Amino acid sequence: MNRFKASKFRHTEARLPRREAWIGGIRAGSITSCGNQLKASSSWIAFSAEAAGVLGIVPLECEDGGKRTVSQLCCHSDVVTDFDFSPFDQLLLATGSADEMVKVWRLPQSSQDMPSVAGLALGPVGCPVDVLQFHPTGDGVLASGAGEGVTLWDLGQQQPLTALGSHGDQLQSLSWKPDGRLLGTSCKDKKLRIFDPRASPAASQSILGHEHNKDSRLLWMGSSDCLISVGFSQMREREVKLWDTRQFSGAMLTVTLDTSPGVAIPLYDPDTGLLVLAGKGENLLYCFEAAPTQPALTQVTQCRTEGSTRGLAAVPRLALDVMACEVLRVLQLSDTAIVPISYVVPRKSTQEFHEDLFPDCAGTLPATTAQAWWAGDNQQVARVSLHPARRHTQTFTSPVITHTQTPAPDTGPTDTGPTDTDRSEGSGYSSPSSLASPGSTATSLSASTGPSSGFVSSPSQKSLQSILGPSSRFRHAQGRVLHRDTHLTNLRGLSLTTPGECDGFCANQRRVALPLLSAGAQIAILELSKPGRLPDAAVPTVQNGAAVADLCWDPFDPRRLAVAGEDAKIRLWRIPEEGLRETLQEPEAILQGHTEKIYSIRFHPVASDLLVSSSYDMTVRIWELSAGREALCLRGHTDQIFSLAWSPDGKKLATVSKDSRLRLYEPRRSSHPQKEGPGPEGGRGARLVWVCGGDYLLVSGFDSRSERRILLYRAEALPEGPLSVLGLDVAPSTLLPFYDEDTSVVFLTGKGDTRVFLYEVTPEPPYFLECNSFTSNEPHKGFIFLPKTLCEVREVEFARALRLGQSTLEPVAFSVPRVKKEYFQDDIFPPTRVWWEPALRGSAWLAGQDGQQRRASLQPGDMTPVSEAPKEAPARKFVPASVYLEEKSDEQKKEELLSAMVARLGNRDDPLPQDSFEGVDEDEWD
């Protein structure tokens, strides 16, 4: 009988769970890359999310049997192409991206906030990163493939160990041999290559793999010298090949699967020999048993799932339910769910551990360091038992992350390399994925280079800041969509074609104005105090008469709406106090003066009855509304004006235009710019806003490669260029900035985006302190912030916005988590500017006068400021014995010591063991 057919895994069954066990509520990305789009550690599952540069993170197991919470890790400015968990640190995740960067992240222990800044960033590497994989024996060694090359990184030293030779075409996959000595790769030039990186950067062996250059994958079959490759034949048939590197002249075995076009994703378990294959976009999973010694590839089972496969990952063996005879667990990523599929070997008794099904597997302690491996150390990872009673555990101690495993019972000598005790006590090895111990001056991978690290913290905030640099008070800010009862729904006929210079819609403290896609350029006016579903029938509107180019509310008159039309006219509309009950057709006033289409309009922040507008006629005009006339005309632009902004004190006006120039005007002094400076390089669009008390300008725009970026300028030094430039991501829409002057936090998002960036802006380096981003499930058509007075300060809400979806308008609240919410957080809410009251009239401002608005406190009358809260005495966590004894008299000390000694000796009145022995009778001595 063929021994392979009599395998103990021949009856393996694939068991699909009920829907309740699925991980739902996700939106998987449709990213074309060489990665599997799904990876799992013993703690977390990571998957490619719908938004570019974002990974979804979800716990592997439910907490207390509850529902899993899906978090988002915003990690790159472009799509994430591949990612991998460290085999030794279940919280360490490496990511690669089309933005040419490799980043390493430390995830939290439980469902806490995801880190907003990577612990380590490597690159740029010169081209998009395609694949990456951690080394199987040496901690802190990472292989990344980008373009035609492979780089081996020493993460502890934050530098490359070597760069392997060019492949001649794009890399498609790479795989470490489990003993860590060799690296295999597959490439678009159809060749398979074997590298011994420590011997030479050139390939030691190569051979033509699959005849078609469509994506191929390569895996090692355990620690043997055999490989599995999956690809396409010349006839575009999917095929699996088995290779022996000792005889690398041709495949040992070729098995043709089918003619499906989906790229096959292979998963191989070296401990069982099971190979699972699933095609991208398909719902059929094959399971084979691969025997390299035969060679043979025998199908064991197959299963059909409800959803199509986007990604596939195997759960670590240490996380399997061995008592249920679960020999393999595969996670399938579909469009809206992650489905766990268990491969079980049926046994009569499921209450005992079956040694034959579960041989010892690789433990979670590294065998060596990166530098020792590079120097030639070939020690292997100690194997551990899967028996629940002998299960090895891993513990973490902050701030030093140590790997500790409970020693297994002595079963005799084995030749598996150094034991855990040898490494933890004898070698003095510490993982480069840990922070330096207290008192040490060394920093390593966990010492984040950013302001808000997700890595473990140092013993004190002072030492943490010295390592990581300054961090924002708002780094843990949270954005959440408010309850559905506050939404406006059933919005119909929205105009989604407003110019890029327009925010798309506008809102004040009472109502919102939404341009509609209908005849007559209608504008819907909705009351924020009346949320709910709008009727299917038409609602009363403002009949503007010309296509809307921009619109805004008067900050000092909540009933006045200014609308700029493509007919070069500005119309002023007055909304009735009780709201719009019938269609408005006659504006309150019409401003004429521009000769071409208007770009944007803005009300003056301090003086009433003043409005500024920019136009295709290259002029900026200031209007006195009380007189209905043009008061000032500013010139000096040579190309399209993208954006304009008043300074907070209303004295200056800044513009950014398509000629890549920033201009600063003092309108009452001159009609020409007082200062000019270089703006963003790209000509696709830009916005600007005044920050840091009106002394600085923040500009959002594009670079020459269409990457979105923000730039910070000192207003008085525009010709000197930007103080700082920060690249964010690659997207077509211009970032719309909103600056909260009370907290110095800037919010940035674009039309069609799903993510809102948050940064605290400071006038000192590093200028931008990153905070948690807000991500929505669907792209928004607009994102407008409401006045500060609408924030719920009792919930530490420091900003509120309106998010415009396809047919809904949703309030989004941004808050800071605080423990003592019963106190007014006066450090978050300083006295705010009374923006709704003008400091002077427009005519006075034009005459040369200046005014300053008063400030008011947001503190509710029944709340006490947190700065005045009573100081709590710190609880004494540990009392040394010396302190405890000093509080007692000498007699008490003596009595306690004697009592302790007696307790150790035992009670003398207790019978001795020999007292219970039975003796012999006297006559028995004879």
BELHUUR-V681268 format. One record per backbone hydrogen bond with DSSP energy under -0.5 kcal/mol. NH is the residue of the N-H (numbers start at 1). CO is the residue of the C=O. If there is no record, write none. Layout:
{{NH	CO} {NH	CO}}
//
This chain:
{{6	2} {7	4} {10	7} {12	9} {13	344} {15	13} {15	342} {16	14} {17	340} {21	18} {22	19} {23	338} {24	22} {26	336} {28	335} {29	48} {31	29} {33	31} {35	81} {39	46} {41	44} {45	58} {46	39} {47	56} {48	37} {49	54} {50	27} {54	51} {55	73} {56	47} {57	71} {58	45} {60	43} {64	62} {65	62} {66	63} {70	68} {71	57} {71	69} {73	55} {74	72} {75	53} {75	73} {76	53} {81	79} {81	96} {82	96} {84	94} {86	89} {86	92} {92	89} {93	91} {93	105} {94	84} {95	103} {96	82} {97	101} {98	79} {100	97} {102	122} {103	95} {104	120} {105	93} {107	91} {107	105} {112	110} {116	452} {117	452} {119	104} {120	104} {122	102} {124	100} {125	100} {129	97} {130	145} {131	145} {133	143} {135	141} {139	137} {139	368} {141	138} {142	140} {142	153} {143	133} {144	151} {145	131} {146	149} {147	128} {149	146} {150	164} {151	144} {152	162} {153	142} {153	151} {154	159} {155	140} {155	153} {158	154} {159	154} {161	152} {162	152} {164	150} {165	201} {167	148} {171	147} {172	186} {173	186} {175	184} {177	182} {178	222} {180	177} {183	195} {184	175} {185	193} {186	173} {187	191} {188	170} {190	187} {192	207} {193	185} {194	205} {195	183} {197	195} {199	196} {200	196} {204	194} {205	194} {207	192} {209	190} {212	232} {217	230} {219	228} {221	226} {222	220} {224	221} {227	243} {228	219} {229	241} {230	217} {231	239} {233	237} {236	233} {238	258} {239	231} {240	255} {241	229} {242	253} {243	227} {245	225} {245	243} {247	244} {248	245} {250	247} {252	242} {253	242} {255	240} {257	238} {258	238} {265	278} {266	264} {267	276} {269	274} {270	268} {272	269} {273	269} {274	269} {275	288} {276	267} {277	286} {278	265} {279	284} {280	263} {281	309} {282	279} {285	303} {286	277} {287	301} {288	275} {289	298} {290	273} {290	288} {291	296} {292	290} {294	291} {295	291} {296	291} {298	289} {300	287} {301	287} {303	285} {305	283} {309	282} {310	333} {311	333} {312	36} {313	331} {315	329} {319	316} {320	317} {322	320} {324	321} {325	322} {326	321} {327	325} {327	343} {328	343} {330	341} {331	313} {332	330} {332	339} {333	311} {333	331} {334	332} {334	337} {338	23} {339	332} {339	337} {340	338} {341	330} {342	15} {342	340} {343	328} {344	13} {344	342} {345	325} {346	11} {346	344} {350	348} {355	353} {357	354} {358	354} {361	384} {363	382} {366	364} {367	137} {368	137} {370	139} {373	369} {374	370} {375	371} {376	373} {377	372} {384	361} {390	387} {391	388} {392	385} {397	400} {398	396} {401	399} {402	400} {404	402} {416	414} {423	419} {424	420} {425	421} {426	421} {426	422} {427	422} {429	423} {434	431} {435	399} {440	437} {445	432} {447	444} {448	446} {449	118} {454	117} {464	460} {465	461} {466	462} {467	463} {468	464} {469	465} {475	472} {477	474} {478	815} {480	813} {482	811} {486	483} {487	484} {488	809} {489	487} {489	532} {491	807} {495	515} {496	494} {502	499} {506	513} {508	511} {512	526} {513	506} {514	524} {515	504} {516	522} {517	493} {518	516} {521	518} {523	542} {524	514} {525	540} {526	512} {526	524} {528	510} {529	510} {530	527} {532	487} {534	489} {542	523} {543	541} {543	584} {544	521} {544	542} {545	520} {549	564} {550	564} {552	562} {554	557} {554	560} {557	554} {560	557} {561	559} {561	573} {562	552} {563	571} {564	550} {565	569} {566	547} {568	565} {570	591} {571	563} {571	569} {572	589} {573	561} {573	571} {575	559} {575	573} {579	576} {581	579} {584	541} {587	585} {588	572} {589	572} {591	570} {592	590} {593	568} {593	594} {594	568} {598	565} {599	614} {600	614} {602	612} {604	610} {608	840} {610	607} {611	623} {612	602} {613	621} {614	600} {615	619} {616	597} {618	615} {620	634} {621	613} {622	632} {623	611} {624	629} {625	609} {625	623} {626	609} {627	624} {628	624} {629	624} {631	622} {631	629} {632	622} {634	620} {635	671} {637	618} {642	640} {642	656} {643	656} {645	654} {647	652} {650	647} {653	665} {654	645} {655	663} {656	643} {657	661} {658	640} {660	657} {661	657} {662	677} {663	655} {664	675} {665	653} {669	666} {670	666} {674	664} {675	664} {677	662} {679	660} {682	702} {687	700} {689	698} {691	696} {694	691} {695	691} {695	692} {696	691} {697	713} {698	689} {699	697} {699	711} {700	687} {701	709} {703	707} {706	703} {708	729} {709	701} {710	726} {711	699} {712	724} {713	697} {715	695} {715	713} {717	714} {718	715} {720	717} {721	718} {723	712} {724	712} {726	710} {728	708} {729	708} {730	77} {731	706} {731	729} {736	749} {737	735} {738	747} {740	738} {740	745} {741	739} {743	740} {744	740} {745	740} {746	759} {747	738} {748	757} {749	736} {752	780} {753	750} {756	774} {757	748} {757	755} {759	746} {760	769} {761	744} {761	759} {762	767} {767	764} {768	766} {769	760} {769	767} {770	768} {771	758} {772	474} {772	475} {774	756} {776	754} {780	753} {781	804} {782	804} {784	802} {786	800} {790	787} {791	788} {793	791} {795	792} {796	793} {797	792} {798	796} {798	814} {799	814} {801	812} {802	784} {803	810} {804	782} {804	802} {805	803} {805	808} {809	488} {810	803} {812	801} {813	480} {814	799} {815	478} {815	813} {816	796} {821	819} {823	820} {824	864} {826	824} {828	825} {829	825} {830	828} {832	856} {834	854} {835	833} {837	834} {839	606} {840	606} {842	608} {845	841} {846	842} {847	843} {848	845} {849	844} {856	832} {863	860} {866	824} {868	865} {869	866} {877	875} {880	878} {884	880} {885	881} {886	882} {887	883} {887	884} {888	885} {893	889} {894	890} {895	891} {896	892} {897	893} {898	894} {899	895} {900	896} {901	897} {902	898} {903	899} {904	900} {905	901} {906	902} {910	907} {915	912} {916	913} {917	914} {924	921} {925	922} {926	923}}
//
